[in-house]
């Protein structure tokens, strides 16, 4: 079995189970080594699949129970409106960061038939959304801040101060403010305990910290 097909099959196997499954059981089922299974599981996690590993009886690898919603059927009109709302939310910055909502919109489109997708694209193409564009930010920074925000994790950032000097900071986001084209992060500085505010477009690099640092 090719890697792509095997990973899809592993995902479906996890989705179908109510209890965890061990890496050894998966390796036996798919006729590969434990090392290969660990690599496949890591690749699925990197792709956004919320696979958890639980210890003890009945443990093993399992999907987060909140991962899926019940099946939903959309008409082209309903799908077009949802995709348009997602686009509006991203372009008008009605939500903190676009990664999750863009993936959700892709799933809505992929659930439609080919003809419904064509109708959806035609309908969405007729909409014009006018707003204030955000100041440019590297995608890697945007993705790291989004992850830290949604998962309540700390960040290490390199921030460009008004004098042009790069300043490393260790922070946790308290809340977000959208002020026209500027996104502001109200944070606590984990090294000083002080409240600080940072502009998203002035963050040159960002790294999400391990939730359980040793």
C-alpha positions, 0 to 999 in steps of 0.5 A, a space after each residue: 500500500 502506498 504511503 498516501 493510501 495508507 495514511 488515508 486508511 489510518 485516518 479512516 480507521 481512527 475516525 471509526 473507533 470509539 477507543 484508542 488503538 496502539 501503534 503496534 496494532 496499526 503496524 500489524 494491520 497495515 503491514 508496516 514497521 512501528 517506525 513507519 506508523 509513528 512517521 505516518 501519525 506525525 504526518 497526519 498531526 502535521 496536516 491538522 488531524 487532532 490525534 491524541 495519545 492516551 496511556 493506560 487501559 483502553 488508551 492508544 492513539 485516537 481522534 479528538 472527540 470534538 474533531 467531527 460534526 455530524 454529516 451536513 448537506 449544503 446546497 450550492 446557495 448555502 455553500 456560496 453564502 458560507 464561503 462568502 462569509 468566510 471570505 468576508 471574515 478573512 478580508 475584513 479581519 472579523 476573526 483573529 487569523 485566517 488559517 482555520 476559517 480558510 480550511 473550513 471553507 475548503 471543506 464546504 466546497 469539497 463537500 459539494 458536487 462538481 456542478 454545485 461547485 461551479 455554481 458556487 464559484 460563479 456566485 461568489 465571483 459576483 460578490 465584491 467585499 470592500 474593506 481596509 486591508 491589513 498590513 502585511 505579515 509573514 505567513 509563518 508569524 500569522 500561523 504561529 500567533 493563530 496557534 498560540 491564540 487558539 491553544 492558549 500557548 506562549 510565544 517567543 517573538 522577535 519584535 521590531 521596535 520603533 528605533 528599528 532594533 530587533 527585540 526578543 520577547 516571551 509572551 502570552 496573548 491576552 486579547 486582540 484588537 483590530 484597529 483599521 489596518 493594524 492588528 494589536 496583540 495585548 499580551 503579558 510579558 512572561 519574563 517581566 510579568 508586565 502587560 505589553 502591546 505589540 503590532 502584528 505587522 512588527 513581529 518579524 518571527 514567532 515560535 509557539 512554545 511547548 505547552 509542557 516545557 521541561 
